[in-house]
Structures are given as structure tokens and as C-alpha cells.
Amino acid sequence: MGRSYIVEDAVEGYLSKLCKQQASPITGLLIGQSSTQRDFVIMATRTPQREESTAVTGICLDKEWITEHARQVFRMLPGGLSILGVFIITDNDAKDAITTLRQLVFAVENLISWERLWEPADDDVTDCITLHVNAKTRKTICRTFDITDPKSVARPADWKYQSGVSSSWITVSCCLNVDMLVPLPDNRTITENMDVCLKEELKAWADKIKSGVCLIDGKRLQKDKELTVGQKKNVRQMCRAQLLITPEKQRLTDTVQWCGGTVSVRGAIHSKIYIHSNKPKANLAEKLLKRDVVSTVATRVQMLLEELMTSEEESKGSRDEHHTEQFCLPRRVFCPVKATGPVCVCDYQFSDEGLSEVTDRLKEMLDIDAAEEDLDTRQEIIAEVIESDVTAESTVESAEVMEPKRNNYIGVAIATAVALLATAASMLYLTDM
């Protein structure tokens, strides 16, 4: 017996709409939540059209473009939502498409797993779904693959449409203060040093988050405790959570070493997760919340580094070595998947961006038609560059206050960085030691 997928009926309408388009094949992602008993698919989104791409015949796909789309979508999913698999709409027979679908689902998982900073748990579902839709007959064939097994073969799965799949899902939110200091090696010629060092420190920080204590509505619940006990069926439930992290003690093996600079990440982030209402347990809420905390911090840092490295390539060698740079990390903005449901997706807005750019990305990446007034910008405020914060640093030889623009940074590898997340805001300081 294969896995069972409960699918929001809006997905059926979306796939039918795509079937009417002239282009073929059409690929995309299936988004939802897995559980031990069944999986829930709440939305689908097609792969954006590549401008320079040419017309294709048969099943000839740009796998690099499809997987990059999956990477961007992965960053826009809050806790509890994940990419469950891929779909393809084509006139070809399902047997002809199965090899392509298998390649796609493994390629997507491989790229996404590289972005994760947390280790999979023993109870994680490892089956990923592939869906073939015949553009003419609208017939759908659902198969799953175990993405932990490179030799996995296709297994049949049950695909059932249902209304209001996520209408009564539980929302758990949390605000967490972040404070980490990352030393950079004294190698001022390799830009990637900052990326490598940050990722290593983020992994160490993720381990601290994993071992932290989670309180839900002020209580430490038993792992097998149901979150919905005492709640009325089909009524939305919202919980507040706290993560208590034990301060790190100095180790006997700690040593003092020379470094080329430091990166400091400080401030507060807003985390939000969504859990299915089919007898969810407290340990699931804790696991998803901790993963979302780690993912949202790592995503912001990585997004900024990508911008900074691009800017450095464009302006090599024009910055003095001894300097301080300040940058606002992007704030998290939420957008409801449906006006009638609690589940939201998210995007990250830099301080030099307007909300129209957020809605444009939601349309491009998730095919969501959102208006600016639909966006929830209340959870995190936009960070401000404060000169006193920089001049107060005892290690700063010279300070320069800059407007929080993404493309102002030059010479990443030779600077020290400090990333600040205020009560829903972020900032990056870069200073040479």
C-alpha cells in the first residue's frame, strides 16, 4: 500500500488551468506537509519561464533552472511547509515521463538538502512525490520515490482532492534573540572565506538551537502531548512558543588565535510554523519551530552574502582595507496562501525595496497574485543603521556609516562582519580588525 496524499481542491483547479496553456511540457513543485500517516498538499506552483529558453519538443527540460526555482521556493516556506515533490504536465504518456520525473525529484532534493543546516530526524518522511498530468485527458498518475535510496523505484500513491485541507491548521509563533560571533581567517584574498566560516558557525549555532528547551504557551509539554487537546474541531488554534537556549560555557580547549576579522549576527527574528490538525504532537511543533528558526537566519545571511559577493566582483580593489561596513539584513514578510486559511508563505524584503518587489517575487516564484495590502509586515520592522553602534566597537580602527543598500559593499573577504536582527529587523556590520 502506497502513501496517501490529501490535496487541496484549489490545486486541482490550478493544474487544470495550466493544462489549457499552449506550452508543453510544464513543470512545477508540490508544496505541503508530511506526516507519518499521510501527506497534505496545499499548493502547487509552476516553474517560471526562462526568458532566453527556446521551444522544446517531447520531454526536454532545463533541470538546472527547475532546481534553482526549487531552491528559491524553499527559502520562502516557513516552518511546517516543504517541497513534497514535482509535477509535470505533458501530452506524453506517463511511462515516458517517469524517468524524467525521477531525475527531477532527486535533483531538487539534493540541492535543497545542501541548503539545510539541520540533520534529518529518524521520523522524517523520506518519500517524495511525482505527479504526471496528461494535458489532454487531465488524467493524473501519482508515484513516490524514497529520496534516501538512489536505487529507489516508483511506488504507487493515492491522490485525493479535498476542500479546506489547511483551514484548521495550528499556528505556532516565536520571537528569538540571536547573538553569534564568527572569526574570519587571516586570508584576505579569498572571498568565499566569509561564506565558509559563516556556514560553519551557523551549523554550530543550529546545534545549540536543537538542544534548547521549547515552551508552548508558557509550558514544557511532554513530547507525545497533543496540541489540540481541549480544542474544538475545525477551529483555528494559535500558540505562542519560547526557545530557551543555554549560554555557552568556556571550554578548556578554547585558544586565542589571530583572525582577519569577525562577523557578528545579533538581534531578534520572528519564526512561524504551521501544523496539520490530525492529532499533532508537541515534539513535532518543537522540531519544526527549531528548524524554521535556523532556516530563516541562514537564509537572510546567505541572501546578503550573495549580493555582497556580486557587488565585490563588480568593484574589485576600490576599497580601503581598514573600514567598517553596515548593512541591514532583510526582514521577513508573510503572505497568506488563501484568504480563508491561516497558512502563509514568506519573502525577505531588503531595506531598499518596496512591497511591490515582494509581490513581484511572490508571483514569479509561487504564482501567487498578492496585493501589497495582503502582506503582513507587522512581525518585523525595518532595521536602521545607527552610527553609535559602530563607533562604540573597541576593535574598530575607522568607521563609516552607510545607507542600507544591498549593492554598496565592496571587498567582503577583507572585512569583519556583524549581522544584527532587531525586534523583527536585521543589520550587517563589516569591520576590519
N, C-alpha and C positions, 0 to 999 in steps of 0.2 A: 504494500500500500504506500503510495507516494504522499508527499506533503500536501496540505490543503491551504489554498490561498483565498482569503476573503477580500474581495476587491470593491472599492467604492464605485458606485454606478456611474459617477462622473467620468471615471477612467474609460468606461465603455463608450460614452459619448465622445470623448476626446480622440480615442483610437478610430472611431467611425469617421470623425471629421478629417483625420489625417488620410484615411483611405480614399477620400474624394479628391485629394490633391494629385496633380499630374506626375509629380516627381516620384521615381521609384528606383531603388528601394529607399525607405525612410527608416531610420534607426532612432532609438531613444532609450531612456532609462526608466526603470520602475522603482518607485520610492515608497517606503513604508516602514513597518516594524516587524521583526521576527519574534516568535515566542516558541517555547518548547512544543506546544500543541499545534499551533497554526500560525500562519503569517498574514499580515494585513497590508494590503496595497492601497494607499490613499491618493496617489497621484502618479501621472506619467508625464514625461517631458521629452520632446523630440530633440535630436541633435541639431544645433544651429547649422544653417547652410554656410559653407565656406565660400567666400566671395571669389577666390581665384580657382575654385574647383571647376572641373569640366564635367559634362554629362557622362554618365556611366551606364553600362548595359549589364544585365544579369545581376549578380551579387558581387560587385567590385566596390569595396568600402575603404575609406581612409581611416584605418584603425587608430593611427596616432591622433587624429582630430577627434575621434569619438572618445578615446580615453582621456584626452585633455579636457574635454567637456565634462566628463565624469569627475575629474579632479576638482574642477571649479564648483560643480554642484555639491560635491562632498563638503566643501568649506561652507556652503550655505545652509546646511542641515543642522539644526540644533539637536540636543540630546534626545534619543529615542527614535529619531528618523535616520534611515540609512538607505543606501542604494542596494536594493534587493536583487537586481538583475537588469537584463536588457531586453528590448523588443525590436522586432523588425517587421516592417510592412512591405510586402512584395508580391508580385504575381507568381513568383516561382513556387514550386511545390515545397512543402515543409522539409522533406527529406533532403532537398538540395541546400536548404538554409541551415541545417543543424550543425554542420562543420563550422560555418561562419559564426553562428551564434556561440558555439563553444569557445572559439578563439576570442571572441569579443568579451565574454563574461570573465574569462581568465585574465585577459589583458587589463580590463577595468579593475578587477580585484587586486592584481599585482601593483598597479600604480597607486591605488588608494591605500593599500597596506603600507606602502613606503611613507605615506604622509602621516600615518598614525604614530602616536608616541606612547601608546599603551599596548600591553600584551593581551592577546585574546584569552578569554576565560574558558574553562573546561565546559561550561554550559552554553557557550555561544553557538548559535546555529551556523553551520558551515555550508548549507545548501544555498546556491544562488539560482535564480530563475531565468529561463529564456522563454520568450513568448513569440511565436510566429503568427502573424495575422495575414491572411490572404486578402489582398486589396479588392479582389472582385467578389469573392463569395463571403467575405467577412468571417470566415471560419478561423478559430484560434486554436493553436496547439501549444500546450504548456509542458515544458520539460525542466528538470533541475539537474545541476551538477554539484558535486562536492568539491569546492574550490581548494580544499586542503590536499586533495588527491589528484596529481597530474594525470593519472590514468583513469580518472572518473568517467563513467559512461552516462548517457542521458537516462533519466528515470522519469516516468510519467508523474504528473501532479494534477490536483483538482483545482480548477479555476472557477470561482463562483462570484457573481456580482451581487452586491447588497447595498442598500441605501443607509446613510448615516453611520458608516463604519467607525469614524473617529469622533462622532458628535458628543460622546460622553467620556472621552479620554481624560485622564488625570494630568493636571499641570503641576509641576514642582519647580519652584524658582529659588534662586540663591544668589547672594552677593558675597564675593570673596575678595579679601585684600591680598595682593601679590607683592612680594618683595624678594628679588633674587639678584645676586651679583655674579657676573661671569667674567673671569680674567681672560684676556686675549694674549696669545703668544707674541713674543717679540720678533715677529716676522712681518715686515711692513711691505712685502712685495706681493703677497697672495691675497686677493680679495676674498676668496672663499673661506679664509680662516675664520672670519666672523660667523659665517653660516654654520660651519662645522662646530665651533665652540658653543654657539647658541643652542644648537640641536642637542649636543651632549648634556648641557646644563638643563635644558628643558626636560630631557628624559629623566635626569636625576630628580628634578622638581616633581615630575609626574609620579615618581615612586613615593615621594612624600605625600602627595595628594591621595594616592591609593591607600596609604596606611592611616590616613586621617579618620577622625570619628565624625559620623554623619548624624545630625539630629533632624528629625522631621516634625515640624510644629512643636519644637522645643523638647522632643522626647527621643531617646535612643530606643528604637524599635528592634524587636527580635527579627532575625533575618527572614524567617518564614511567616512573619506577621503580614496579614493582608491590609493594604492601604484603604480598601473600600469597606472595611467593617463598619457597620452602623450607618452607611450612606445609602440613600435611596437610589434605586436602579435608574440609569439613564439621566442622572443629574450630574452636571459638571462639578468636579471637585478640584480645588486648588490647595496646594500645600506650600508652606514655607520651609526651607531647609537651611541648615548651617553646617559648614565644614570646619571642624576644629583640627588644626594642624599642630603637631608637637614641634616646638622650636628645636632646631638642630644643635646638638651639643658638640663642643670642640673635641676633635679626636686626637689621640696621642700621635697619630701618623701625620697630622697636618704639618706642613712645612711652609716657610716663606720663600717665595720664588719671584724672580724678576718677570714682569709681563709688559707687553706693549700697550696696554690699556685695559679698560673694563667696560662691561655692558651691564647696566642696572635696569631691571624691569620692576616698576613699582606702581601701586595704585589699586583700584578695585575693578572687578569685572562682574557683569550680570550674566548668570547662567540660567537656562530654562530648559526643561525636558518635558516630554510627553510620553505617557504610558497607557497602553491599552487597558480597558476596563474589565478584562476577563481574569478576575482574581489576581491582580498584580501583587507581588510581594515587596517588602521593604528592601530586601537585598538587591532587587532589580533597580529600584529607584536610586539607591546609593551608587550602584555601578554606573548607571547611565549619567548621573549627575557628575561624578568624578571625571568621566570621560569627556563630558561636554566642557567642563572647566579647563581641562588640559588642551582640548582641541581649539577652543576659542582664543586662548592666549597664544598658542603656537601658530595659529592661522594669522593673527594680526602681525606678529613678529615676522613671519615669513613673507607676508604681503609687502611689508615695508622694505624688507631686505631686497626683495625683487625689484622694487622701484629704485632703491639706492644703488644697487649694482648696475642697473641700466643707466642711471644718471652718471655714474662714475665712468662707464665706458665712453660716454659722450663727452666727458670733460676731464680727461686724464691729465694729471700733473699740474693743475692750476690752483691747488690749494696748499697753504702752508701746513707743515706737519703739526705744529703746536696750535691746537684750536679746540673749541667746543662747539658741537652742533646740537641743535634741539629740534625734535620732530614729534608731532602728535601721532600716536598710533590711531588707527581708525576705530570709530565707535560702532557698536553693534545696533543694528536697526532690524526690527521684526515686521513681518508682513503676514497676515492670515492667509492660509491656503484657501479657505472658504469663509464667507461672511457669517455662516451659520455654525461654524465649528471653532473649537479652541486652538487647534493646531496651527502653528506659524512656521514659516521658514525665515531665514535671516540673511542680511547682507552687511557689509562693512563700509562705512562712509568715512572717507578722509575729510579733513577739515577744509580742504579747498574744493570740495564737491558739493553740489546741490542735491536735493532729493530727487530731482528729475533724472540724475545719473544713476541713482539707486533703482528707480522704477525701470529705467532702460535695461539695466543688468538683469533684473527680475524677469523681464520679458525675453531677453536673449538667452539666458541660461535655463530658466524654469518655465518659460512660456506662460507667465502669469501677467495678466493685464491689471496692474495695480495703479491706483491714483495716489498722489502724494499724501492725501488725507487718510489713506488706508494704512500708512506706515506708522508703526509705534516707535517714536523717537524719545519717549519719556524715560526709558530704562537707563540710558546712558547719555550724559551730557558731553558736549564737545570740549576737549581739553584746551587749555590756554597756556601759551609759553610765558613763564614767569621768570624775569631776569634774576631775581634774588635767589631762586633755587639753584642757579648755575654758579653765581659768584660766591655762594656760601660753600661750595665744594673746596675742601682744603687741597686737593690734588690738582686743581685746575691752574695751569700756568697762564692762560688767557681765555677769555670768554667772549662769545659772540652770540647775541640774541637774534634769531631769525624768524621770519614768518613761517608758520607750519605748512609749508608747501611740500609736496611729495618729491619734486624734481630739483630741490635745492642742494641735495647732498652730493659732495664730491670727495673721493678718497676714503672709502669705507674702511679699507684694511688698515689705515694708519691711525684711526681714531678710536676713542673709547666711547662706548655707547651706554646710555641709561634709558630704559623704556619705562614710562610711567603710565599707570592705568588709574585715573582718578575715579571718584564715585561713579562710575559709568563713563570714564574718559581715559584717554591714553596719551602719552607723550614719550618721545625718544630724545635722550641727550647723548651726544657723542663728544668725547673729550680725549685728548692725547695726554698720556701720563708724563 
